Amino acid sequence: MANQPHDDPVYLHSRREALLILLLWGLSFFWTVPYCYLRGYQTLSNPEDLRLVWGMPAWVTWGVAVPWITCGILSILICLFVIRDDDLGHAGDEADSE
């Protein structure tokens, strides 16, 4: 979809930011759900065969904890370096304080 010359820059920035956040959410969703389904619902004949990483079952670490930490770090980076404050102008009922 091509940008129209009359599109509001605030709208364009917010749409870009929303798409980036949705992409991050989608990637984490499509990693976490299949990974946990495939690795977490295995029945082990011997509980001693359960692998632990950081004191948690390996499937929890790689399927939940690592994506959670990664998304948290990426969210902070997006907030610091991608999302910008846009000038919204003056509201009609605001008095000029100048």
Secondary structure, DSSP 4 states (H G I P E B T S, - for coil): -PPPTTS-HHHHHHHHHHHHHHHHHHHHHHHHHHHHHHHHTPPPSSGGG--EETTEEHHHIIIIIHHHHHHHHHHHHHHHHT---------TTPPP--
